[in-house]
Amino acid sequence: MQKVVNLCVAIAVFSAVIIISGCATKIKVNMLQPAQYHEASLTKAVAVMPFTGNGGSEFSAELEGVLAGIGIDDKPYFTLVDRATLDRTISEMKLSQSGLVDQKTAVKLGKLIGAQGIYSGVVTENSCDENNYRENRSTCVRYEQRRDKDGRTYQGACISWRNYQVNCVKRVATYAVSPKLVDVTTGRVLYSRNLSATEQSNGCSDTRPAKGENELLDMAREKVKKELRRDIAPYYVTLEIKLMDSTDGIESPQAKEKFKSGLAYADKKRMDMACELWGEARNLAGNSTALLYNLGVCAESRGDLDAALSLYKQADKKLGKPDDDISLALNRVATAIKNREKLKEQMRSK
């Protein structure tokens, strides 16, 4: 449990990627975000009914894979009712193997299989449209013949062109599904959305061919599953945060050297040493905008959001004028603090 709580507090962790952009060092930070649909994220023991519609059974199997594959802190986030138990119970209740369950049926079924919630739904679109067309082309059929100073012949400018057309195709795949999660205790719908995605590809006979129908549908379906996954469970986003490198306000030569050494360590993916050096520099030289800001990044990286917000505010006040990086940091941390309790609740054990 302590391990989970620690993860909740450490909302942001540094990845191993440091980006050098001009004179400024950028670091990539993975930040854990709360699920978009809070109640759905709290329903962790679930079963998936076969979906209806074209390809519904296949999607329900893939949804089971999505749910089973969600893991945070090396622990599975959801507990799934195994398919054999679900199929046997459906058969005993004489329910259709393919069809939406109403709230009343979901309550009864959930109690029998030990689930808190039941997913069902319908695939509303699973198709690919193909449009054939022609594009104009031209090719040179005759070049001007020229001679160099040594009398050798070479091709000059084109003086005769042939115009022609080639066959082309445009394919547009659309995948749409309407999943629904029912609370088996109350029969209340906790999650219901219409999710859709499209993928398209063009190709001609003389160039790279268009992607096939199945490939495009797979790509569109993956987009839908990715959006659904963010709806129902915490997820990571990767952000780029720029460090400040100005030594303005750092009068002590020793502090200035420690500040620069910290940036060098950051360039080498050693934020642990960078943060330590910046802390020492602050003790020697007091506050500078860059030191306060970079130490705010350090605090944010270890999950101390309150300290990060305080340091960013001090940097903002010290600078005395608007700065895009500081404003972005203030908004980012304020949002993380707002989401903190929700994220902790979502991360609690079942």
BASE-847296 format. One record per atom (N, C-alpha, C): x, y, z. Coordinates in steps of 0.02 Angstrom, whole numbers, padded with zeros to 5 digits, always signed. Each point is the difference from the previous one (the first is absolute). Layout:
N
XYZ/...
***
This chain:
350
+00041-00060+00000/-00041+00060+00000/+00043+00063+00000/+00056-00003+00040/+00044+00057+00003/+00030+00016-00069/+00014-00053-00037/+00029+00009-00065/-00048+00036-00047/-00065-00017+00006/-00050+00033-00042/-00007+00073+00019/-00002+00014+00066/-00006+00069+00023/+00059+00041-00024/+00060-00029+00003/+00059+00036-00022/-00006+00018-00074/-00028-00045-00039/-00009+00014-00071/-00050+00056-00009/-00053+00001+00041/-00050+00052-00006/+00031+00068+00013/+00043+00003+00050/+00031+00063+00017/+00049+00021-00055/+00038-00049-00024/+00049+00016-00052/-00034+00000-00068/-00039+00051-00011/-00040+00004-00061/+00044+00008-00061/+00058+00031+00007/+00044+00010-00057/+00066-00035+00013/+00024-00037-00050/+00066-00031+00005/+00038+00015-00063/+00066+00010+00006/+00040+00016-00058/+00013-00063-00041/-00006+00008-00064/+00021-00053-00045/+00074+00009-00012/+00028-00046-00040/+00073+00002-00010/+00019+00041-00061/-00043+00045-00022/+00013+00038-00060/+00011+00073+00016/+00057+00026-00020/+00016+00071+00007/+00009+00027-00070/-00031+00057-00015/+00004+00028-00067/+00038+00066+00003/+00049+00008-00044/+00036+00062-00005/-00031+00039-00058/-00027+00059+00014/-00031+00040-00052/+00032+00069+00002/+00047+00013-00046/+00036+00063+00001/+00041+00003+00064/-00008+00055+00037/+00036+00009+00063/-00040-00026+00059/-00062-00017-00010/-00044-00020+00055/-00004-00076+00004/+00000-00026+00060/-00007-00072+00012/-00073-00015+00014/-00027-00048-00036/-00068-00023+00012/+00001-00071+00026/-00042-00013+00048/-00005-00068+00027/-00070-00026-00012/-00005-00064-00015/-00065-00032-00008/-00022-00029+00066/-00062+00017+00020/-00026-00023+00064/-00064-00040-00012/-00003-00059+00028/-00062-00040-00002/-00043+00017+00060/-00061+00023-00014/-00044+00020+00054/-00064-00043-00001/-00017-00027+00058/-00059-00041+00006/-00062+00044+00006/-00048-00014-00043/-00062+00039-00002/-00059-00044+00023/-00050+00031+00033/-00058-00039+00019/-00043-00018-00060/-00036-00055+00005/-00046-00021-00053/-00051+00055-00014/-00022+00004-00062/-00048+00051-00018/-00068-00011+00033/-00018-00064+00010/-00065-00016+00030/+00014-00034+00068/-00008+00041+00052/+00021-00020+00067/-00036-00063+00024/-00065-00002-00006/-00038-00057+00026/+00019-00065-00035/+00011+00005-00065/+00020-00060-00037/+00068-00026+00024/+00045+00046+00018/+00066-00020+00023/-00002-00034+00067/-00051+00013+00041/-00006-00030+00066/-00031-00070-00002/-00028-00017-00057/-00033-00065-00008/+00051-00048-00028/+00033-00038+00043/+00060-00036-00021/-00010-00075-00011/-00053-00029+00027/-00015-00070-00014/-00056-00001-00052/+00018-00018-00062/-00046+00009-00056/-00005-00063-00043/-00054-00002-00037/-00010-00052-00051/-00018+00034-00065/+00015-00031-00056/-00014+00028-00066/-00047-00046-00037/-00061+00025-00013/-00047-00038-00041/+00018+00006-00074/-00018-00049-00040/+00012+00007-00072/-00038+00061-00028/+00035+00040-00039/-00031+00058-00031/-00040-00022-00061/-00050+00039-00017/-00038-00012-00061/+00030+00041-00057/-00028-00010-00059/+00024+00038-00058/+00054-00037-00038/+00018+00028-00058/+00050-00030-00043/+00068-00001+00034/+00024-00058+00017/+00064-00007+00034/-00006+00010+00075/-00061-00004+00028/-00010+00012+00071/+00035-00051+00045/-00004-00064-00018/+00032-00051+00041/+00076+00009+00002/+00028+00019-00058/+00072+00012-00002/+00020+00060+00044/-00043+00052-00002/+00017+00059+00041/-00005-00016+00075/-00049-00038+00020/-00006-00016+00071/+00061-00040+00024/+00026-00044-00044/+00061-00036+00019/+00059+00048+00005/+00004+00048-00046/+00054+00049+00004/-00008+00045+00060/-00061+00017+00019/-00011+00040+00060/+00024-00037+00062/-00012-00065+00003/+00027-00040+00055/+00076+00005+00002/+00030-00001-00059/+00073+00006-00003/+00024+00068+00025/-00037+00053-00018/+00018+00067+00023/-00004+00004+00076/-00055-00025+00029/-00010+00003+00072/+00053-00042+00037/+00013-00059-00027/+00049-00043+00032/+00071+00028-00005/+00012+00040-00052/+00067+00026-00012/+00016+00064+00038/-00048+00029+00033/+00012+00062+00037/+00034-00017+00067/+00060+00023+00008/+00036-00011+00062/+00037+00062+00022/-00005+00017+00063/+00035+00058+00028/+00036-00024+00063/+00062+00021+00008/+00041-00022+00056/+00009-00076-00001/+00004-00027-00062/+00010-00072-00010/-00056-00042+00028/-00060+00029+00006/-00058-00037+00023/-00057+00009-00049/-00039-00053-00013/-00058+00008-00044/-00051+00048+00031/-00026+00044-00041/-00047+00049+00026/-00070-00030+00006/-00020-00040-00048/-00067-00031+00000/+00005-00075+00014/-00053-00027+00028/-00008-00073+00008/-00056-00021-00047/+00015-00047-00045/-00050-00022-00049/-00030-00066+00020/-00066-00005-00009/-00033-00065+00006/+00020-00042-00060/+00025-00060+00011/+00024-00040-00056/-00058-00018-00046/+00017-00009-00064/-00050-00011-00052/-00040-00063+00012/+00031-00054+00024/-00036-00063+00011/-00055+00009+00052/+00016+00035+00055/-00050+00012+00052/-00057+00042-00026/+00017+00051-00038/-00051+00044-00028/-00045-00037-00048/+00029-00039-00046/-00040-00037-00049/-00045-00051+00035/+00026-00033+00051/-00041-00050+00035/-00059+00034+00035/+00011+00057+00031/-00053+00035+00036/-00052+00026-00049/+00023+00026-00057/-00046+00025-00051/-00045-00057-00024/+00031-00059-00010/-00039-00058-00023/-00051-00021+00053/+00020-00001+00064/-00046-00019+00053/-00058+00049+00008/+00014+00063-00014/-00053+00051+00005/-00041+00004-00064/+00021-00041-00051/-00035-00001-00064/+00001+00069-00034/+00057+00034+00006/+00008+00064-00033/+00031-00010-00068/-00010+00049-00044/+00031-00003-00066/+00075+00009+00008/+00039-00039-00038/+00072+00007+00002/+00023+00064-00033/-00043+00031-00038/+00017+00062-00033/-00058+00049+00006/+00009+00048+00043/-00053+00049+00007/+00011+00043+00061/-00029+00059-00001/+00006+00045+00057/-00041-00026+00058/+00026+00010+00060/-00037-00019+00060/-00030+00063+00030/-00062-00004+00020/-00030+00057+00033/+00025+00003+00072/-00017+00056+00033/+00027+00011+00067/-00022-00055+00049/-00062-00021-00005/-00025-00051+00046/+00036-00066-00009/+00010-00019-00062/+00035-00062-00015/+00073+00004+00022/+00030+00059-00010/+00070+00009+00019/+00009-00009+00075/-00046+00025+00039/+00004-00007+00073/+00000-00074+00019/-00046-00038-00029/-00006-00071+00016/+00062-00039-00023/+00022+00016-00061/+00059-00035-00028/+00062+00017+00040/+00009+00064+00018/+00059+00021+00036/+00006-00034+00067/-00055-00009+00036/+00001-00032+00065/+00021-00074-00006/-00021-00031-00055/+00016-00071-00009/+00074-00011-00017/+00030+00047-00035/+00069-00010-00023/+00050+00039+00043/-00024+00039+00048/+00045+00036+00045/+00031+00062-00031/-00035+00032-00044/+00026+00061-00032/-00033+00062+00030/+00037+00055+00000/-00029+00064+00021/-00034+00035-00057/+00024-00012-00060/-00028+00033-00059/+00003-00045-00061/-00044+00013-00047/-00002-00039-00062/+00002+00047-00060/+00048-00014-00044/+00004+00037-00063/-00040-00036-00053/-00037+00038-00038/-00034-00025-00059/+00000+00057-00051/-00025-00013-00060/-00001+00053-00049/-00013-00025-00069/+00006+00046-00048/-00013-00017-00070/+00051+00035-00045/+00025-00037-00048/+00042+00029-00052/-00046+00030-00052/+00001+00066-00007/-00048+00034-00044/+00028+00012-00070/+00065-00003-00007/+00030+00010-00066/+00064-00038-00005/+00008-00038-00054/+00060-00040-00011/+00007-00011-00075/+00018+00054-00035/-00002-00004-00073/+00055+00043-00030/+00013-00013-00063/+00051+00037-00037/-00028+00019-00069/-00001+00064-00014/-00023+00025-00066/+00059+00008-00046/-00010-00018-00064/+00053+00003-00049/-00022+00044-00058/+00042+00048-00018/-00015+00046-00055/+00056-00003-00051/-00018-00021-00061/+00049-00003-00055/+00000+00065-00040/+00059+00022-00017/+00006+00062-00039/+00064-00004-00041/+00010+00051-00041/+00059+00003-00043/+00037+00066+00012/+00066-00003-00004/+00041+00059+00007/+00041+00010-00064/+00011+00065-00015/+00039+00017-00060/+00074-00007+00013/+00035-00023-00050/+00073-00005+00001/+00027+00026-00066/+00064+00015-00001/+00033+00020-00062/+00072-00026+00001/+00025-00017-00058/+00069-00024-00005/+00032+00028-00063/+00063+00012+00003/+00036+00027-00058/+00013-00055-00051/-00016+00014-00063/+00013-00050-00053/+00054+00023-00049/+00021+00064+00007/+00052+00024-00045/+00039+00057+00034/+00066-00008-00001/+00043+00050+00030/+00039+00037-00054/+00016+00061+00014/+00045+00038-00044/+00070-00030+00004/+00030-00011-00057/+00067-00028-00002/+00051+00057-00004/+00049-00003+00044/+00052+00052+00002/+00069-00032-00002/+00050+00043-00015/+00069-00023-00002/+00041+00044+00048/+00046-00033+00036/+00044+00039+00043/+00060+00024-00041/+00048+00033+00032/+00057+00030-00035/+00045-00052-00031/-00007-00063+00024/+00041-00054-00029/-00037-00038-00055/-00060+00024-00017/-00038-00030-00054/-00043-00059+00021/-00004-00013+00067/-00040-00056+00023/-00073+00021+00006/-00045-00046-00018/-00072+00015+00001/-00029-00015+00069/-00044+00044+00021/-00036-00012+00063/-00071+00027-00005/-00043-00023+00044/-00071+00020-00001/-00008+00069+00032/-00037+00042-00034/-00016+00065+00027/-00071+00001+00028/-00034+00055-00009/-00068+00007+00027/-00049-00043-00040/-00055-00018+00034/-00052-00040-00033/-00038+00045-00049/-00011-00025-00061/-00035+00039-00051/-00065-00033-00021/-00014-00061+00028/-00063-00033-00018/-00023-00043+00059/-00062+00010+00020/-00028-00035+00057/-00059-00044-00020/-00010-00054+00036/-00060-00043-00010/-00040+00000+00066/-00062+00017-00007/-00045+00000+00058/-00040-00065+00002/-00009-00026+00061/-00039-00061+00008/-00031-00002+00069/-00041-00050+00013/-00033-00007+00065/+00016-00068+00030/-00001-00002+00068/+00010-00063+00035/-00060-00014+00046/-00011-00064+00012/-00055-00019+00045/+00021+00008+00073/-00045+00028+00040/+00014+00012+00071/-00061-00023+00041/+00011-00009+00065/-00054-00020+00044/+00008+00036+00067/-00056+00018+00029/-00001+00029+00067/-00045-00044+00043/+00027-00023+00057/-00039-00041+00046/-00008+00036+00067/-00061+00001+00025/-00015+00031+00064/-00035-00051+00044/+00034-00019+00055/-00028-00049+00047/-00030+00036+00060/-00058-00022+00021/-00033+00029+00058/-00018-00055+00049/+00019+00010+00063/-00018-00047+00052/-00033+00038+00057/-00058-00024+00022/-00037+00034+00054/-00032-00052+00045/+00002+00013+00065/-00029-00046+00048/-00030+00040+00058/-00052-00028+00029/-00034+00033+00057/+00003-00047+00060/+00052+00005+00041/+00005-00042+00060/-00041+00029+00058/-00020-00045+00045/-00039+00021+00058/+00021-00042+00060/+00009+00032+00058/+00018-00035+00061/-00057+00009+00050/-00027-00056+00024/-00056+00001+00048/+00024-00023+00068/-00017+00038+00051/+00015-00018+00070/-00049-00055+00020/+00027-00059+00020/-00045-00056+00015/-00034+00007+00068/+00023+00047+00041/-00032+00010+00065/-00063+00042-00007/+00005+00053-00041/-00056+00047-00006/-00035-00003-00067/+00032-00033-00050/-00029+00000-00067/+00011+00065-00037/+00039+00045+00029/+00012+00065-00030/+00054-00004-00054/-00009+00038-00054/+00050+00003-00053/+00056+00047+00022/+00061-00027+00008/+00057+00039+00024/+00039+00031-00057/-00005-00030-00058/+00039+00024-00057/-00036-00018-00064/-00007+00049-00043/-00032-00011-00065/+00025+00053-00048/+00029-00023-00055/+00027+00047-00049/-00006-00028-00070/+00000+00046-00048/+00004-00018-00070/+00071+00016-00023/+00040-00051-00012/+00070+00009-00019/+00008-00016-00074/+00036+00042-00035/+00010-00013-00072/+00067+00026-00022/+00025-00029-00054/+00064+00022-00029/+00001-00018-00074/+00037+00039-00038/+00007-00013-00072/+00074-00001-00018/+00016-00038-00051/+00066-00002-00029/-00008-00001-00076/+00043+00035-00035/-00004+00001-00072/+00069-00008-00032/+00000-00022-00062/+00062-00010-00036/-00013+00007-00075/+00047+00034-00034/-00004+00008-00073/+00059-00034-00032/-00010-00023-00061/+00055-00030-00038/-00017-00003-00073/+00053+00000-00042/-00009-00004-00072/+00043-00056-00028/-00016-00019-00062/+00033-00057-00030/+00075+00011-00011/+00021+00063-00004/+00071+00014-00012/+00036+00023+00063/-00033-00002+00056/+00031+00020+00063/-00014-00054+00052/+00009+00018+00064/-00013-00048+00053/-00075-00015+00003/-00020-00064+00004/-00071-00016+00000/-00033+00021+00065/-00066+00010-00003/-00039+00018+00060/-00001-00059+00048/-00004+00016+00065/-00005-00053+00050/-00065-00038-00009/+00002-00064+00018/-00058-00043-00009/-00055+00014+00050/-00059-00025-00015/-00059+00010+00042/+00010-00026+00071/+00026-00060+00006/+00009-00029+00067/+00050+00039+00042/+00054+00022-00032/+00050+00039+00036/-00029+00065+00025/-00038+00034-00041/-00030+00064+00019/-00051-00009+00056/-00040-00053-00004/-00049-00013+00053/+00035-00017+00066/+00054-00037-00005/+00039-00016+00061/+00026+00065+00032/+00024+00046-00041/+00026+00063+00026/-00054+00042+00033/-00058+00002-00032/-00056+00039+00028/-00024-00031+00065/-00004-00067+00002/-00021-00035+00061/+00049+00012+00057/+00065+00002-00015/+00050+00013+00052/-00009+00070+00030/-00018+00048-00042/-00014+00067+00026/-00058+00000+00049/-00052-00037-00017/-00059-00004+00043/+00019-00032+00067/+00038-00054-00003/+00019-00035+00062/+00045+00044+00043/+00043+00040-00030/+00044+00044+00038/-00041+00053+00036/-00051+00027-00034/-00043+00051+00032/-00040-00031+00057/-00026-00060-00011/-00038-00034+00053/+00044-00014+00060/+00062-00020-00012/+00046-00015+00055/+00011+00062+00043/+00007+00059-00030/+00009+00061+00038/-00063+00020+00038/-00057-00020-00025/-00063+00016+00033/-00006-00036+00067/+00024-00062+00005/-00019-00043+00055/+00055-00016+00050/+00062+00023-00012/+00055-00015+00046/+00052+00056-00003/+00038+00010+00054/+00054+00050-00002/+00049-00016-00057/+00030+00052-00027/+00045-00008-00057/+00056+00051+00004/+00054-00015-00034/+00057+00044-00001/+00000+00044-00062/+00021+00062+00009/+00013+00044-00057/+00073+00022+00006/+00032+00011-00056/+00070+00022-00001/+00003+00073-00018/+00030+00040+00044/+00006+00071-00011/+00073+00020-00005/+00014+00052-00037/+00067+00029-00004/+00002+00062+00044/+00047+00002+00046/+00008+00058+00044/+00069+00029-00012/+00001+00065-00015/+00064+00033-00014/+00030+00028+00065/+00063-00013+00009/+00037+00027+00057/+00026+00070-00018/+00010+00041+00051/+00029+00066-00010/+00075-00002+00009/+00037+00039-00041/+00073-00002+00004/+00032+00068+00014/-00041+00052+00015/+00028+00066+00013/+00032+00003+00069/+00058+00031+00004/+00034+00008+00064/-00014+00069+00031/-00047+00036-00028/-00018+00066+00028/-00021-00008+00072/+00028+00043+00043/-00019-00001+00071/+00044-00047+00041/+00045-00037-00031/+00045-00044+00036/+00068+00034+00002/+00015+00034+00055/+00061+00039+00006/+00060-00042+00021/-00010-00050+00042/+00055-00040+00026/+00030-00043-00056/+00066+00005-00013/+00031-00042-00051/-00009-00074+00014/+00003-00020+00064/-00009-00071+00017/-00070-00023-00014/-00049+00043+00016/-00070-00017-00014/-00013-00004-00075/+00032+00045-00036/-00009+00001-00074/+00028-00064-00030/+00058-00022+00026/+00030-00062-00025/-00044-00061+00015/-00029-00001+00060/-00045-00056+00017/-00063+00001-00043/-00024+00060-00015/-00060+00005-00043/+00016-00028-00070/+00056+00020-00028/+00019-00024-00066/+00014-00075+00000/+00031-00024+00054/+00014-00072+00005/-00066-00039+00003/-00050+00029+00034/-00065-00032+00003/-00031-00008-00070/+00007+00052-00041/-00025-00004-00069/+00037-00053-00039/+00065-00006+00011/+00040-00051-00034/-00024-00070+00020/-00014-00009+00065/-00026-00065+00022/-00069-00014-00031/-00041+00052-00004/-00066-00009-00031/+00007-00021-00073/+00050+00028-00035/+00012-00020-00069/+00019-00073-00006/+00030-00027+00053/+00022-00070-00001/-00050-00046+00035/-00063+00023+00007/-00054-00041+00029/+00011-00014+00074/+00034+00046+00035/+00013-00009+00072/-00036+00055+00039/-00066-00003+00000/-00038+00051+00035/+00009-00005+00075/+00019-00058+00026/+00012-00006+00072/+00056+00046+00022/+00057-00002-00037/+00056+00043+00017/-00014+00073-00017/-00037+00011-00055/-00017+00068-00019/-00040+00035+00055/-00049-00034+00027/-00042+00029+00052/+00040+00012+00064/+00046-00045+00016/+00042+00008+00059/+00044+00061-00007/+00031+00009-00058/+00044+00057-00012/-00038+00066+00001/-00060+00001-00028/-00040+00061+00000/-00021+00019+00071/-00013-00050+00041/-00016+00013+00070/+00060+00031+00036/+00060-00025-00013/+00060+00028+00030/+00013+00071-00026/-00013+00011-00064/+00010+00067-00028/-00048+00050+00032/-00060-00021+00013/-00049+00045+00032/+00023+00017+00071/+00028-00048+00035/+00024+00014+00068/+00057+00051+00000/+00040+00000-00054/+00057+00045-00004/-00019+00069-00026/-00048+00002-00046/-00014+00062-00036/-00069+00027+00011/-00040-00032+00041/-00069+00023+00008/-00041-00017-00061/-00050+00040-00014/-00047-00016-00053/+00017+00035-00065/-00004-00036-00053/-00002+00029-00068/-00058-00032-00036/-00025+00033-00051/-00058-00027-00036/+00013-00070-00026/+00059-00010-00033/+00015-00065-00029/+00008-00054+00053/+00032+00016+00055/+00008-00049+00054/-00067-00020+00029/-00042+00050+00014/-00067-00015+00028/-00040-00043-00048/+00001+00018-00063/-00038-00037-00050/+00025-00071-00007/+00066-00009-00008/+00028-00067-00009/-00012-00044+00062/+00004+00031+00059/-00015-00039+00061/-00075-00017+00003/-00042+00042-00031/-00071-00017-00006/-00010-00061-00043/+00040-00005-00055/-00003-00060-00042/+00021-00061+00040/+00052+00007+00041/+00022-00055+00042/-00055-00023+00048/-00032+00048+00033/-00054-00017+00046/-00058-00033-00036/-00017+00025-00059/-00054-00030-00039/+00017-00072-00020/+00063-00012-00016/+00021-00067-00022/-00005-00052+00055/+00010+00022+00063/-00004-00049+00054/-00070-00003+00031/-00048+00035-00030/-00070-00004+00021/-00018+00048+00055/+00044+00046+00019/-00014+00050+00052/-00032+00061-00034/-00063-00006-00015/-00034+00051-00040/-00007+00066+00037/-00011-00003+00065/-00008+00062+00038/+00066+00040+00000/+00056-00035+00010/+00064+00034-00002/+00014+00027-00070/-00017-00038-00051/+00010+00023-00069/-00039+00063-00014/-00063+00001+00022/-00042+00059-00012/+00029+00061+00036/+00024-00010+00061/+00030+00055+00038/+00062+00027-00035/+00043-00044-00025/+00061+00021-00034/-00015+00035-00066/-00048-00025-00037/-00019+00032-00063/-00028+00070+00013/-00039+00007+00054/-00028+00066+00017/+00055+00048+00020/+00050-00025+00037/+00057+00043+00019/+00039+00022-00062/+00010-00047-00047/+00035+00018-00062/-00039+00052-00040/-00065-00008-00002/-00044+00047-00035/+00005+00070+00030/-00001+00003+00067/+00004+00064+00035/+00069+00031-00008/+00052-00042+00003/+00069+00024-00005/+00012+00031-00069/-00026-00031-00052/+00011+00025-00068/-00035+00066-00011/-00060+00006+00028/-00035+00064-00003/-00034+00014-00067/-00001-00048-00045/-00035+00008-00064/-00022-00068-00024/-00050-00003-00045/-00025-00065-00023/+00053-00040-00037/+00001-00064+00013/+00045-00046-00034/-00040-00063-00020/+00006-00020-00062/-00041-00056-00026/+00014-00065+00038/+00064-00015+00013/+00017-00063+00033/-00026-00001+00072/+00006+00056+00035/-00024+00003+00069/-00076-00004+00001/-00033+00035-00045/-00074-00003-00003/-00024-00070-00015/+00034-00035-00046/-00019-00068-00016/+00010-00046+00060/+00054+00010+00037/+00014-00041+00059/-00053+00012+00054/-00018+00063+00011/-00051+00016+00050/-00067-00034-00017/-00019+00004-00063/-00064-00032-00020/+00004-00075+00004/+00057-00028-00019/+00008-00073+00001/-00005-00028+00071/+00035+00032+00047/+00000-00024+00069/-00067+00012+00033/-00031+00057-00014/-00066+00014+00028/-00051-00053-00021/+00004-00021-00063/-00044-00053-00025/+00015-00066+00034/+00065-00015+00010/+00019-00063+00033/-00025-00002+00072/+00004+00057+00035/-00024+00003+00069/-00076-00010+00001/-00034+00030-00048/-00073-00007-00004/-00019-00074-00011/+00040-00036-00039/-00015-00070-00016/+00027-00049+00052/+00038+00024+00048/+00036-00044+00045/-00045-00047+00039/-00052+00026+00031/-00044-00042+00040/-00038-00050-00043/-00020+00022-00058/-00035-00046-00046/+00047-00057-00020/+00062+00017-00014/+00048-00052-00020/+00015-00048+00057/+00007+00025+00061/+00012-00043+00057/-00058-00048+00009/-00061+00024-00008/-00058-00043+00007/-00001-00055-00053/+00018+00019-00061/+00002-00050-00054/+00054-00052+00010/+00054+00019+00034/+00056-00045+00009/-00006-00044+00063/-00051+00011+00039/-00008-00043+00059/-00012-00072-00021/+00019-00045+00044/-00012-00071-00013/-00074-00013-00004/-00018-00054-00032/-00070-00019-00009/-00033-00010+00067/
***
